[in-house]
Amino acid sequence: MRTDLISSRENPKIKYACSLRDSEKQRAAEGLFFAEGPKLCLELAKSCTPRAAYATEAALRKHPELAALDPAPVTPPVAEKLAGTKTSQGAFVLFEIPTPPPDTLATARRLLALEGVQDPGNVGTLLRSAAAFGFDAVLLGPGCAAPFSPKTLRSSMGAAGRLPVLHTGDLPASLRVLRERGVTCLAAALYRSRPLEQAGTDFPGGLCVVIGSEGQGLQDATVQACDAAVRIPMTDRVESLNAGVAGSVLLWHFRGV
């Protein structure tokens, strides 16, 4: 175990870690992200490269497997600063943001595409569901919550590190690229849609499920760029499902295609 105990909340390394935690702009510039919690950090370490780690003595006693990350020991007050709360889990790691293979958009057969899904909990839930149901990649259009923000990471339980996550500034254009190589793109929408059970299960060229924002849904141009629109049949007891639930239902439905 390392003996270089960090006891100052103003330590430059601690301040740097906190800045990565709080700034998406800095995470993008540095190519790093911040994760908290023994379970999440250990899960991410299976697929992402750790660059720096910090842990309290109590966290190391409870989770001795954290020693494999070679964490610098920190005092509880320092851990509180890293956590941003007084209920610190005592383990923190800075990881490299994984780079998707350059040919992902050209080779992935089962994709999830999101547009304007701003809630980190919903994005995290959908990343986790995509990984659980065997999808190959996730395509994030404009307006989506950052996949490696602390809140999204907690909801995804590290799924963003287990499957490629790509970004596009023009989702309709990206969907047209997918369709050109035979991938069927299905938009989750109400207008001119067919019930989910009528969507079929035969997609020889691949499938992309496209989910829109919680309040606005998909842009018209995005729906028009898809092959068809599908809807989840529901009772009249609720007006709609949130993006995380609706998307997960669709991903489960198409899990075997």
Secondary structure, 3 states (H helix, E strand, C coil): CCCCCECCCCCHHHHHHHHHHHCHHHHHHHCEEEEECHHHHHHHCCCCCEEEEEECHHHHHHCHHHHHHCCEEECHHHHHHHHCCCCCCCEEEEEECCCCCCCHHHHCCEEEEECCCCCHHHHHHHHHHHHHCCCCEEEECCCCCCCCCHHHHHHHCCHHHCCCEEECCCHHHHHHHHHHCCCEEEEECCCCCEEHHHCCCCCCCCEEEEECECCCECCHHHHHCCCEEEECCCCCCCCCCCHHHHHHHHHHHCCCC
